[in-house]
Amino acid sequence: MLLPDVSAKTARQRLDAIVQQITNTAFEFVNQTGINILRFTPVIGYCMFEDSNTPSQLLQQTQKALLNAATLLDLQPNRYDPAQALAGKEGKEAKVQDFVSNIFQRLQFFIHAFLVIILGG
C-alpha cells in the first residue's frame, strides 16, 4: 500500500485503523461441515519513503519491518528502523519468521515490479 504525502504519524494512524478493522471482522465461509468463522491477525511492516530510496531498498526495509512485526505478535504495525536487529529467533518465533519470509519471497517480484512502475527506476 502506498500512502503518498503522508506523515509518519498519519501513516501509523491509518495502519492502526486497518488492523482494528481486520481484527474486528469475522469472515464466514461454508463447506461440507457447515458455516465456519475465521478471524485474522494482521502482521504489518512498513517503511517511510525517501527520495533516495530505490525499489529494492524499500522492499528490504519493509521486509525487515514485517519480520519484526511477525515475531512481536502484538497487532501493532511495525515501522522500519535501521537500528532493529533481526537476531536469530528460536522455536515459535523462528517458525513465524520463516513463514513470513517465505511469503514475502514469493511476492517480492510482483511488489518490486509494481514499485518500479510507480516510482520509476
N, C-alpha and C positions, 0 to 999 in steps of 0.2 A: 504494500500500500504506500503510495507516495502522498505526502502531505506538504505541498509546496507553500513557501512563505508562511510557515507556522513556527512559532517559538517552541522551545523545548517544553515549557510549561503547558502550552496548549496541546502539543502532541501527546504528552503524558495524560492529560485530561481526556482526550478523545480515545486513547488506547484503554484507559481505565473504564470508560463507558462501554467499549466493545466487550471487555472482559465481563463486566456486570451483565450485559445483555446475553452473552453466551451462557454464563453460569446460571442465569435465572430462567433459561428456556429449556423446556423438556421436549425432546424430539421423539416423535412416535413413529413406529413402523410396524407393519403387520407381516407376520409369516405364519407358518403352519401351527405354531403354538399359541397364536393369538396376537394381541397388541403388546408390544414391548416399548418401554420408555428408556431413552438414553439421555444422559446428561454428560456434557463435555467439560473438561478442564482445559482452558486455553493456555498455551505457552507462547508468550510474545517476547521477542527480542527486537530491538530497534536501534538505529543509529541516526545521528544528525548529519544531514548532507552539507558538505562544504565544497566550495568551488574547486578545490584542489583534489577532491576525491575522484578516483576512477571507478567505473562499474565494478571491477574486481575488488577494489578496496572496500566499497560499500558492501559487497557480498561477504567478504571476510569479517568485517566488523559486525554485520548483522548476525552471521553465524555464531560468532563468539558470544554475542549478547543472548542469542537464542539458547545456546548450550548452557550458559549460566542460568538463564530463567528456568530451563528444564531441570537442572539439578537443585534449584531452590524450592520448587514445587509450592510456591506460596501465592499464586494467582496475581502476582504483580508484574506488569511489563518491565522488562529489564533493559535499560539503556546501555549501549556500548560505552565502556570506559577503558582506555588504554592500560590502566593500572590493574584491570581484572586479570587475575591469574587463573588459567584453566589447569589447575593441578589435577593429577591423576586421581580419579574417583574410584571407589570400591563398591562392590555389591550392587544394591538397587540403583544408586546414583550412576554407576557406570553403565548399567543397562539402559537407563533413561537417556543418558548422554549418547550412547551408541545408536539408539533408536532415532533420536532427533537428528544426529549427524547423518545417518543413512537416508532419511527422508530429504534432508537438505541437499545431499549429494545428488540424489535422483532429480531434484527440481532445479539444481544450480544452472544448468544450461539454459533452461527456459527463462529463469529470472535474469540471468546475465544478458540474454538476447533482448529481453524487454527493456532493461536498463540502458543498453547500448542504443536501442531505437529511441527511447525517450530522451536520454541525456546526450546522445551522440558521442562517438569516440569509443 
